[in-house]
Amino acid sequence: MFPGIRRTLATALAATLVSLAVGAGLATAAQADVPLFSCRSHGPDCRQAGAPPVILPEPNGTMGQDEFIAAAVPGAQQSRREHGVPVSVTLAQAILESGWGKSALSTVDKNFFGMKCNGQGKYALGCRSHATSECTAAGACFSATASFRMYGGAADSFRDHGYTLASLARYSVAFQYGNDPNRFVAEMHKAGYATDPQYTVKLTGVMVKYNLYQYDLPA
């Protein structure tokens, strides 16, 4: 065989062996779940082996509206996965009930949903009295003082909100409309979630204004 042909074949064979080695290396890396393969999307699991978990900020009273929504989305989506409450509904309630996280109830006691202390529940640390307002069925509202749940962090408030809705039989009709947030709100209100006669209008208005439906997850 001519020397030039031998060199050409040797070069081609070497290239093939290198290609096979690289392919095997990538396959091994994929099996080992190295960051190249495990970090294709953002999230708390997207980190190198041995690195500390990513701690996402919790919603609080120092945030602007966009920041508050972004910080509240993970808790609302987790509530959806665990308890079936539409994400847009949870976000709108957190906004409306806490005044974008600036209410005393949310800043002091991390209670973002106005959860009253009809028993401490499984996620609250205890209870504390706060000034509030109540409304009669006829729409007459008045100042009052009530006992509300207090939490160690916003995450527990979001979990307690979803758990409470899902565990009370009176809200069972609302959960028939898990993929229809507006109807979910109407049924939840009808079942007695809030005494404000305009609660459904207010809540759906927030959902529409800030397009909270974009964060919803399917059932």
N, C-alpha and C positions, 0 to 999 in steps of 0.2 A: 504494500500500500504506500502511496506517495506521502512524504512527510507533511505536505500542506493539508491533505485530507485528514491525516491522523490528528494534527493540531486542531482542526475544525471540529472533529468528533469529540475530542477531549474537552474542548471548550463548551460544547453543547451539553455534554454529560455533566460537567461541573455545574453549569447553570441549572440543570434539572435537579441535581442533588441539593443545591442551595435553596431552590424553590420549595422542594419537599420539606426541607428542614424548617424553613420559615413557616410553612403551613402547619407543620406539626407543633411548632412552638406556639402559634396563635391558638390552635385547638387546645393545647395544654393550658394556656392562659385563660381561655374561655371557661374550661372546666374548673379552673381554680378560682373563677369569679374575681379576677383582678379588676381594679377600677376602670380600665378601658372598657370592659363589658358590663360592669355592674352600675356604672354611672351614666347611663344614657338619658336620664331624666333627673330633674331636680327633686329634692325631697330629703327627709331625715336619714334615709337609708343610702343616699348617694355620698359616700365618703370612703376614704382609704381604710384598709384594715388597721385596726388599732387606734384610729382617730376618734376623738370624742364625738358624741352625737350632736347634730345641728340643733340648737335651741332657737325655736321661732319666737318672736316677740308676742306677748299677749296683748289683746286690746286694752287700752288704758286712756285716761283723760288727757294725755298730752299729745295725742295723735290728731292729725288732720283727718278729714272724712275718708279719703282714699286709703290712707294708712290704716285707719280703723277697720275698714272693710277687709283689706288684705290680711290683717292680723286675726280677724274673726272667722275668715273662711275655713281654716283647718278645723277649728272646733265645731263649726256648723256642719261641715262635711262628715266629721266623725260621728256627730249626732245622727246624721242621716243613715250612716252605715249601721250604727248600733240600734237605733230606735225608730227610724223611718220618717222622721220629721223632714219636710222639704227644706233644703239648704236656704233658699230665698226667704222662707218664713222665719227661720231661726235668725238670719242676719237682720231682717227688718225688725223683728222683736227686740233684738239686742240694741239696735240703733234707737228705736222709739222708746223703749223702757229705760235705757240708761242715758239718753241724751248724748249719744255718741261717746259714751264712756265717761261723761263729765259729772254725772249725778253723784251725790254723797254716797248713795247706796252702792254704786259700782266702784268708786274710788276707794272707799273705806273698807267695804265688806266684799268686794269682788262679785257682787250680785248684779248681773246684767239683765235680768228678766223680771225683776220685781217679785221674786218667789217669796211668798209669805211663809211664816213659820207655823204652819198647821202640822206641827211635828218637825223635828230637825231633818228627817230624811237620811239617806245613805251617803250623801256627799258633803253636806254642810258641816261646819265646825261648831255651830251654835246659832243663836238668834240675837237680834238687836232691834230696838225700836227706832223708827224713822218717821218723820212727818210725811204725809202723803195726801192724796185727794181721792174721794170716793164719789160715785154717782148713783143716783136712784134709777130705776127702770124708766122713769119719766124724763130723765136727762138732767135732773138737778144735781149739781156737784157741790161738794163741801170739803173743807179741810178736816183731816183726821190724823191719828197716830196709830201705827200698826207695827207688829213685830215681823221682821223679815229675816231670812236665812243669811248667814255669813259664811264665806268660803275662803280657803287658803289660796286660791288662784282662779283666774277666769276659766281655765279648763274644766274645773269641777262645777262651776256654774253652768257651763254649756251642757255638760253631761247630765246634770240634775234636771235641767229644763227638759231635755229629750226624754229622759227616763220617766219623769213625772207625767208628761203628756201621754206616753205610751202605756203607762201602768194604770191609768184611771179610766174606768169603763165609760164614763160620760163623753170621752173624746174618741171613742171607737169609730163613730161615723166619720169623723174628720180623716182618719187613717184609711178610709176607703178611697180617698182622693189624694193619695201620696204623690201622684204625678200631675196634680192640678193644684198648684199652690194657692191660687185665689179661692177656690172652693174649700180647700183645707182651712184657710183662715176664716171663712164665713161659718163653717161648721164648728170650728173651735170656739169662735166668739159666741155662737148660738148655744154652745154647751156650757157657757158661763166662765170663760177664761178671764174676761175683763168686764167691768161694770160700765165703761164708757160706751154709750150707744153708737159712737162714731168709730169704734175701734177697727172694724173691718175696713172702712173707707180709709182711715189713716194708715193702716198697715199695708194695704195693697197699693196705696199711693206712694209709699216709700219704696216698695218693691219695683214699681214702674219707673219712678224718677231716677233711681240709681241702677236700673237694669240688673237687679239681683238674681234674676232668673238665669243669667249666664253661668252661675255657679252651681246650679242644681245638678244632682246626680240621679240617674234612673233608679227605679225601685229594684 
